[in-house]
Amino acid sequence: MELPFAANGLFETEVDGKKICVSLHNETLHACAAKCPHASGALASGHIDAMGNIVCPLHRYKFSLQTGRNVTGEGYYLKTYPVETRADGIYIGLEKSGMFGWLK
């Protein structure tokens, strides 16, 4: 399956009506909220730094792709989602109706 990554290793998609930023870093897929929790910058327009953090294009706040924790000390938290690659596609785990479900 060919994914539409830009040169920055990021792209935005929609899963079940929710906008998600998908990243590829060191051959690993990650998924997070599409907007920065600080000022709603479009994370797909940012970049991934040398440490593997996603960097917001507006104010350069950095977040761990694995945990969503803000690593530059501002105290924000980025929502992250589990990603699983299966034979029939790539799945992003979203909470739905209080139950955890996988949505393709």
Buried (B, 14 or more C-beta within 10 A) or exposed (E): EEEEBEEBBBBBBEBEEBBBBBBBBEEEBBBBBBBBBBEEBBBBBBBBEEEBBBBBBBEEBBBBBEEBBBBBEEEBEBBBBEBEEEEEEBBBBBEEEEEEEEEE
